[in-house]
């Protein structure tokens, strides 16, 4: 059975994961709207690193929601 604590931690990790996608979204927005070079934005490496950590947080969010074997 899934507990309320598992639901709470799952929601936290998923929300933080969405927030960590903001740098990548900013680069894509600048490339589409302002026609800036995608690879020359200045913090592409940082955005990739943060995006990878956001996917890790999404994964943690799904781990917490899985039912535990008894």
Secondary structure, 3 states (H helix, E strand, C coil): CCCHHHHHHHHHHHHHHHHCCHHHHHHHHHHHHCCCCHHHCCCHHHHHHHHHHHHHHHHHHHHHHCCCCC
